[in-house]
Amino acid sequence: MSSDTTRDIQPAGTPVPPNPPGPGGPGGPTEGSPPDGSPRIRPALFRDASLSAVLAGFVAVVVSYSGPLVIVLAAAHAGHLDQGRTSSWVWAISIGSGVTCIALSLRTRMPVITAFSTPGAALLVTSLGAYSYAEAVGAFLVTGAVITLVGLTGVFGRLMRQIPTAVVSAMLAGILFSFGTGVFTSLRTAPWIAGAVLVAYLLGKRFVARYAVLLALAAGVLFSAVTSRLDIRIDHVEPAEPVFTAPSFSAGSLIGIAVPLILATLASQNAPGMAVLGASGYRPDDRLLIGSTGLASTALAPFGSHAINLAAITAAICTGPEAHRDPRRRYVAGVSCGFFYLLIGAFGSTLVVLFAGLPKELVAAVAGVALFGALAGGLTAAVKEEKDREAALITFLATASGVTVAGIGPAFWGLVFGVVAHLVLTRLRSREAAGV
């Protein structure tokens, strides 16, 4: 057997057909085997690689750095951090995201996309200035340790498995809804750019479906240049230098930073992140994924990382058919995403200028068309079962509304409202059926 293959059958993260036979059943395949029951030889990474998967990873990184990173920089400004510590913060969250993307995608053969906590960074914009930076680092360290513990014990996964599939799918659709509409709202302020992206995507989808997003991105960049909307200026490129800060612990920072950061990261990031993988047909190991991102957060906290977690929006770009028609080969998108994270992280905030110079309408339009497939899949699964449609609708509306309470984002509250609606409606139906 050559060195680039193994005798392992498909890993547990591989998508499975609907209603698969039980493990070890009469004539049925074991868990993780292909539908025909035969063991599958895992090809090497380069043999599985495709331009569409690499592009999906690149688009995911573009979306991450052109939007959420602005919130991180705003939090650094609110905390009065100097250029060195700010650059170290960018380095830490980029390296943490890159390493976990690559390692987990290769380990599970799933497109595992990780990222830095956007809701967590938003919390820090208002709270970081109230504490010393050393106290904030101590809170980051505790946050990582708690998330690691929650992940490794399996508590998080057990809670997620109690939520109806329709509710989870509706939450995913609600998260992606604003990105889908963003394609068309961008037409108001940049009609040539957004229009070019949409037309190129539709033509690509019709004639060369695998490269539809690539054509959309190329058309958007071309029209951005033609309309003089590109503003990319790099005076010099220099490697980032991580800055170590010894943590300090205080009751105030633990209550004011760690507690809300833990809740926001688990509820607003890891929960929808697991949902995206599940909605795409994968069976993610919550202990491995949540535990690993928690460990990465803990290790990089002294360098500024506030939290590394599973991504949701950018994950949806890499888990759908746009990344690759074969779900078994989409893990390459996760590896690609990790590579670009590492490349940017190695140069700190210098290369961020590249993404900051892209028109926001271009980013919104490309992200929107890249998420069309995931949005359609979420909506389809949400309304599939008639008995769950009302609960799914409530979940979708609550999530799409963008409501934020106590610093926790709409994905969590969409789940809460949906689960409550499901329990109420299910209990009422059960009583009616029993003649109560």
Buried (B, 14 or more C-beta within 10 A) or exposed (E): EEEEEEEEBBBBBBBBEEEBBEEEEEEEBBBBBBEEEEBBEBBEBEEBBBEBBBBBBBBBBBBBBBBBBBBBBBBBEBBEBEEEBBBBBBBBBBBBBBBBBBBBBBBBBBBBBBBBBBBBBBBBBEBBEBBBBBBBBBBBBBBBBBBBEBBBEBBBBEBBEEBBBBBBBBBBBBBBBBBBBBBEBBBEEBEBBBBBBBEBBBBBBEEEEBBBBBBBBBBBBEBBEEBEBBEEEEEEEEEBEBBEBEBBBBEEBBEBBBBBBBBBBBBBBBBBBBBBBBBBBBBBBBBBBBBBBBBBBBBBBBBBBBBBBBBBBBBBBBBBBBBBEEBBBBBBBBBBBBBBBBEBBBBBBBBBBBBBBBBBBBBBBBBBBBBBBBBBBBBEBBBEEEEBBBBBBBBBBBBBBEBBEEBBBBBBBBBBBBBEBBEEBBEEEEEEEEEE
